[in-house]
C-alpha cells in the first residue's frame, strides 16, 4: 500500500486512490456475503431483518473506530447508515421470498 507522502505526483496519487477504491469494493462484497449468511441464519431462527439495537451497536462501533483512526465519525455514521439500510432492505426482500 502506497503511503500518500510517497506519491510524487497526481498520477501516482490517483493510481493509489484507485487501488484503495478497488479494495473498498472488495471489502463491501465480503460484507454483503456475510449479510447473505445472516439472511440464512435469521430465516432459520425467525429473526427479522431489522434489529434496531444491533443497528445502533454497529453505528457506535464504526463511530468509535473512525475516531480512533482520526476520521470524521459523522461522515462514517452517514456512510454506514446508508450501508446498513441497503443491507436490511436486501435481507427483508430475501427473507420474505424464501
Short mmCIF file of the C-alpha atoms (twelve columns), coordinates in Angstrom:
data_MODEL
# 
_entry.id   MODEL 
# 
loop_
_atom_site.group_PDB 
_atom_site.id 
_atom_site.type_symbol 
_atom_site.label_atom_id 
_atom_site.label_alt_id 
_atom_site.label_comp_id 
_atom_site.label_asym_id 
_atom_site.label_seq_id 
_atom_site.Cartn_x 
_atom_site.Cartn_y 
_atom_site.Cartn_z 
_atom_site.pdbx_PDB_model_num 
ATOM 1  C CA . UNK A 1  0.000   0.000   0.000   1 
ATOM 2  C CA . UNK A 2  1.354   3.352   -1.015  1 
ATOM 3  C CA . UNK A 3  1.844   5.985   1.655   1 
ATOM 4  C CA . UNK A 4  0.327   9.305   0.493   1 
ATOM 5  C CA . UNK A 5  3.602   11.096  1.238   1 
ATOM 6  C CA . UNK A 6  5.359   8.738   -1.180  1 
ATOM 7  C CA . UNK A 7  3.211   9.851   -4.136  1 
ATOM 8  C CA . UNK A 8  5.361   12.305  -6.093  1 
ATOM 9  C CA . UNK A 9  2.631   13.430  -8.489  1 
ATOM 10 C CA . UNK A 10 -1.106  13.355  -9.179  1 
ATOM 11 C CA . UNK A 11 -0.841  10.349  -11.498 1 
ATOM 12 C CA . UNK A 12 0.721   8.234   -8.775  1 
ATOM 13 C CA . UNK A 13 -1.677  9.570   -6.154  1 
ATOM 14 C CA . UNK A 14 -4.705  8.844   -8.346  1 
ATOM 15 C CA . UNK A 15 -3.472  5.323   -9.018  1 
ATOM 16 C CA . UNK A 16 -3.124  4.759   -5.275  1 
ATOM 17 C CA . UNK A 17 -6.649  6.080   -4.675  1 
ATOM 18 C CA . UNK A 18 -7.995  3.840   -7.452  1 
ATOM 19 C CA . UNK A 19 -6.322  0.841   -5.811  1 
ATOM 20 C CA . UNK A 20 -7.857  1.765   -2.458  1 
ATOM 21 C CA . UNK A 21 -11.274 2.086   -4.103  1 
ATOM 22 C CA . UNK A 22 -10.862 -1.410  -5.544  1 
ATOM 23 C CA . UNK A 23 -10.020 -2.710  -2.061  1 
ATOM 24 C CA . UNK A 24 -13.055 -0.955  -0.589  1 
ATOM 25 C CA . UNK A 25 -15.351 -2.531  -3.170  1 
ATOM 26 C CA . UNK A 26 -13.824 -5.950  -2.454  1 
ATOM 27 C CA . UNK A 27 -14.456 -5.442  1.275   1 
ATOM 28 C CA . UNK A 28 -18.026 -4.306  0.621   1 
ATOM 29 C CA . UNK A 29 -18.573 -7.504  -1.370  1 
ATOM 30 C CA . UNK A 30 -17.256 -9.554  1.540   1 
ATOM 31 C CA . UNK A 31 -19.604 -7.678  3.869   1 
ATOM 32 C CA . UNK A 32 -22.527 -8.397  1.519   1 
ATOM 33 C CA . UNK A 33 -21.580 -12.089 1.539   1 
ATOM 34 C CA . UNK A 34 -21.789 -12.022 5.334   1 
ATOM 35 C CA . UNK A 35 -25.179 -10.339 5.085   1 
ATOM 36 C CA . UNK A 36 -26.294 -13.206 2.852   1 
ATOM 37 C CA . UNK A 37 -25.276 -15.640 5.570   1 
ATOM 38 C CA . UNK A 38 -27.152 -13.538 8.143   1 
ATOM 39 C CA . UNK A 39 -30.246 -13.914 5.956   1 
ATOM 40 C CA . UNK A 40 -29.958 -17.697 6.132   1 
ATOM 41 C CA . UNK A 41 -29.443 -17.678 9.892   1 
ATOM 42 C CA . UNK A 42 -32.195 -15.139 10.595  1 
ATOM 43 C CA . UNK A 43 -34.654 -17.058 8.444   1 
ATOM 44 C CA . UNK A 44 -33.792 -20.268 10.295  1 
ATOM 45 C CA . UNK A 45 -34.372 -18.805 13.748  1 
ATOM 46 C CA . UNK A 46 -37.148 -16.398 12.895  1 
ATOM 47 C CA . UNK A 47 -35.337 -13.091 13.385  1 
ATOM 48 C CA . UNK A 48 -36.464 -10.004 11.467  1 
ATOM 49 C CA . UNK A 49 -34.224 -8.188  9.015   1 
ATOM 50 C CA . UNK A 50 -34.137 -5.011  11.136  1 
ATOM 51 C CA . UNK A 51 -32.996 -5.279  14.727  1 
ATOM 52 C CA . UNK A 52 -32.780 -1.658  15.925  1 
ATOM 53 C CA . UNK A 53 -30.459 -2.355  18.858  1 
ATOM 54 C CA . UNK A 54 -27.999 -4.070  16.510  1 
ATOM 55 C CA . UNK A 55 -28.136 -1.150  14.076  1 
ATOM 56 C CA . UNK A 56 -27.185 1.253   16.849  1 
ATOM 57 C CA . UNK A 57 -24.468 -1.117  18.091  1 
ATOM 58 C CA . UNK A 58 -22.878 -1.242  14.623  1 
ATOM 59 C CA . UNK A 59 -23.066 2.540   14.268  1 
ATOM 60 C CA . UNK A 60 -21.459 3.036   17.681  1 
ATOM 61 C CA . UNK A 61 -18.638 0.632   16.772  1 
ATOM 62 C CA . UNK A 62 -17.830 2.340   13.475  1 
ATOM 63 C CA . UNK A 63 -18.012 5.803   15.052  1 
ATOM 64 C CA . UNK A 64 -15.523 4.665   17.710  1 
ATOM 65 C CA . UNK A 65 -13.237 3.179   15.069  1 
ATOM 66 C CA . UNK A 66 -13.442 6.344   12.966  1 
ATOM 67 C CA . UNK A 67 -12.476 8.377   15.999  1 
ATOM 68 C CA . UNK A 68 -9.504  6.065   16.686  1 
ATOM 69 C CA . UNK A 69 -8.431  6.443   13.046  1 
ATOM 70 C CA . UNK A 70 -8.783  10.264  13.142  1 
ATOM 71 C CA . UNK A 71 -11.609 10.134  10.596  1 
ATOM 72 C CA . UNK A 72 -14.799 12.183  10.930  1 
ATOM 73 C CA . UNK A 73 -17.252 9.968   12.903  1 
ATOM 74 C CA . UNK A 74 -20.232 11.848  11.435  1 
ATOM 75 C CA . UNK A 75 -19.117 11.009  7.908   1 
ATOM 76 C CA . UNK A 76 -18.609 7.364   8.830   1 
ATOM 77 C CA . UNK A 77 -22.004 7.196   10.534  1 
ATOM 78 C CA . UNK A 78 -23.706 8.646   7.453   1 
ATOM 79 C CA . UNK A 79 -21.995 6.136   5.175   1 
ATOM 80 C CA . UNK A 80 -22.723 3.203   7.484   1 
ATOM 81 C CA . UNK A 81 -26.365 4.080   7.988   1 
ATOM 82 C CA . UNK A 82 -26.759 4.005   4.204   1 
ATOM 83 C CA . UNK A 83 -24.912 0.678   4.045   1 
ATOM 84 C CA . UNK A 84 -26.997 -0.732  6.887   1 
ATOM 85 C CA . UNK A 85 -30.252 0.414   5.264   1 
ATOM 86 C CA . UNK A 86 -29.214 -1.244  1.986   1 
ATOM 87 C CA . UNK A 87 -28.324 -4.428  3.864   1 
ATOM 88 C CA . UNK A 88 -31.604 -4.519  5.783   1 
ATOM 89 C CA . UNK A 89 -33.620 -3.942  2.611   1 
ATOM 90 C CA . UNK A 90 -31.728 -6.793  0.958   1 
ATOM 91 C CA . UNK A 91 -32.324 -9.034  3.975   1 
ATOM 92 C CA . UNK A 92 -36.039 -8.199  4.179   1 
ATOM 93 C CA . UNK A 93 -36.576 -8.930  0.489   1 
ATOM 94 C CA . UNK A 94 -34.741 -12.243 0.638   1 
ATOM 95 C CA . UNK A 95 -36.251 -13.364 3.947   1 
ATOM 96 C CA . UNK A 96 -39.737 -12.744 2.570   1 
ATOM 97 C CA . UNK A 97 -39.015 -14.570 -0.702  1 
ATOM 98 C CA . UNK A 98 -37.789 -17.821 0.751   1 
# 
